[in-house]
Amino acid sequence: MNIMTIKTSLLSVFSWMLISCITIQAQEAKTLLDKVSTKVKSYDNIHIEFNYTLNNTREDVKQDTRGNITLKEENYVLNMLGVTRIFDGKNIYTIVPEDEEVTISSYNKDENKGISPSKMLTFYEQGYNYNMGALKKVNGRRIQYIKLSPKNSNAEIKDILLGIDMQSNHVYQLIQTDASGTSYTITVNSFKTNQSISQYLFVFDEKKYKNDGYYINKLD
């Protein structure tokens, strides 16, 4: 066997080992994500308190805020930056008390390509490739990160790091980076499930806001 043949054989073995390693990592990541998805879907409702950070080093822009969201199936109520957004399965109601205005728009999944609030815990189920990332200790908890890359090469999202709490199988952190280098980080502070919530929580009362002097802006 000549040297060239040996080199070719070694490269083939190395390539096979590399592909096998990548495949195993992807399978491990999928197994963990499936556990998270199954657990999330087992709850009647979820209430999350979170920190949100936007960071763009190129433009020297950094913004930190806190928020909360209540989820039940597709429906949600999101409070952040002094704005409340309600989704009842058909329409999105954006309530801005500072301006005394409500904007109502119908939801079109084909026009909403980003990670919607109702999908923030299960968005990865379609459209992504994934691999295991770093395992870190955060405040005594083991957080396993998984790197997700869009299958669509033209996607605005460059990649996403999803941190999973290995004890609870809940999402702890989501770090999304877009093509421009801007990152958006959501860190969960409190994750409560099966709370006692009003049956009217996801119902928008237009009459109430009109009586309070709000301008109702219907986009459709």
N, C-alpha and C positions, 0 to 999 in steps of 0.2 A: 504494500500500500504506500503510495507516494505522499509527500507532504501536502500537496493540493487536495488530495482525496481526504486526508485526515482533517484538514481545515474545514472542508465542505461538510464532513460528517459532524464535526464539533459545532459548526454553525447551525446545522439542522437540529441537533439535540438541544442547543441553547434556545433556538426559536420555539421548539416544541415545549420546553420547560416554561418559557415566558408566556406563551399562549395558554398553557395549562394553568399557570398561576393566575393570570388575568381572569380566566373562566371561573376558577374556584372562588376568587374574590367577588366576582359578579353574582355567583350563586349564593354566597354567604350574605351579601348585601340584600339580595332579593328575599331571602328567608327572613331576615330581620325586618325588612319593610313590610312583608306580608303579616308578620306578627303585630306590628304597629297598626296596620290597616284593619286587621280583624278586631283588635281591641277597641279602636276608635269607633267602629261601626256597632259595637256591642252596647254602647251607651245611648240612653234616651236623649240626653242633651249634655253639652259641655260648656263650661264657663272658664275663660282664660284671661288672666291679668298678665300684661306683657310690657316689655321695653322695646321701643322701635328706634333704630339708628340709621340715618342716611349719611353716607360718607363718600365724598368725591374729592380725592386728593389733587386731581388736576385743576379743579376750580376752587380748591381750598374751601369746600363747603362741608360742614358737619352739622347735623341736626339730631337732637335726642328728644324723645317724648315718651309718654306712657299711654297705654290704652287698655281697653278690654273688649272682649267679644263673647257673645252667647250664641252657640250653634245648636240647631236641632234639624237633623236631616239636611236639606238644602237651605233652609231658612237661617237668617242670622240678624243680630243687632250688633253693630260695631260702633264704639265710641273712641274717637281719637282726634286730637288737635281742636277740641271744642266743637266737633261736628259729629252728628249721629247719622249712621246709615242703616236703613232697614231693608231687608230683602224678604219678601213674602212668597217667593217661588215664581212670581210673574214680573213684579215691578221692583225697582230700586228707588227708595225714598231717601234723599239726602237733605238732612235738616240742619240749617245753620242759624242758631239762635242769635248770633251777633248781628246778622243781616236781616233777621226775621223773614227768612225765605226757605221754602221747601222746593226742591227740584225732583220731579217724578219722571222716570224713564223706564221703558220696558226693557227687560233683559233679553239679550240675544247672545247665545253662547258662541256663535260664529264670529261675533265682533269683539268678544272678550277673550283675548288670547293669553293674558297674564294669569297669575295665580289669584283666583278670586278668594275672598274670605271664606266662603262655604267650602272651598276645596283646599284650604291651607294645610290640612292634616292628611290629605289623600291625593294631592295633585300629582304625585310621582307615579301613580299607577299606570299612566299611559304617556308615551312620548319621550321617555328618558332612558339613557344607558346609565348604569351605576356601578361603582366600585367601592370597596371598603377604604375608609380613610384612617385618620389617627384615632386612637383611644386615649381620652384625656380624663383626668380627675378634676372635677369642678365642685367645690364646696362639699367634698367628701363623696360625691356621686361619680360613677363611671359613665362617661358620655362617649358613645361610639359615633364618629362622624362618617357619613357616607357621601361620596361625591357623585352628583348627578349631572349629566351632560345631555342637552337636548339632541334628539335624533335628527331634528330639522336643522340643517347647517345654516339656514337663514334666520333662525330664531334670534330675537333681541337679547335673550338671556344667554350669557356665556357659560356659566355653570352655577350650581347650587351646592352648598354644604349643608347637610341635614344632620343635626346632632340628636341622637336618641339616648334617652336615659335607660341604661341596661337593666335597671331594677324594675322600673314601672312599665317599660316599653311605650313610653309617651315621648312625643316630640319635645325636646328641650330648647333647641335653637335652629333657626333657619337663616343662612347667609346667602343671599342672591347677588351675583355680580353680573352686570350687563356688559354689552360690547364696548361701551365707552369707559369702563372701569369703575363706574359707580356701584357701590355695594349697599344693600339694604339688609339690615340684621334685625330679626325678631327673636327676643329672648324671653322665654316663659318664666314668669315669677310665681304664678299660681295656676294650678290645673285642677278644676273641680268638675265632678261628673254627677249626673242624675240629680240635679238641683230641683227644688220646687219653684217652678216658674209659672207666670200667668198665661192662660190660654190666649190672651190678647197681646202678648209681648211682641209678636211679629205682625200685628195688625196696625196699619196706619189709619189714624182717625183724622181725615181731612177736615171735617167740620170743626174739630177742636182747634186746629191751627188757624183756620179762617177766623174763628171767633177771637183768637188771640192776636189778630192783626197781621198774620204772616202772609206774604205773597206766595201764591202757589204757581210754580212754573212747570207746566207740563210740556215735555219735549216731544212727545209723540201725538 
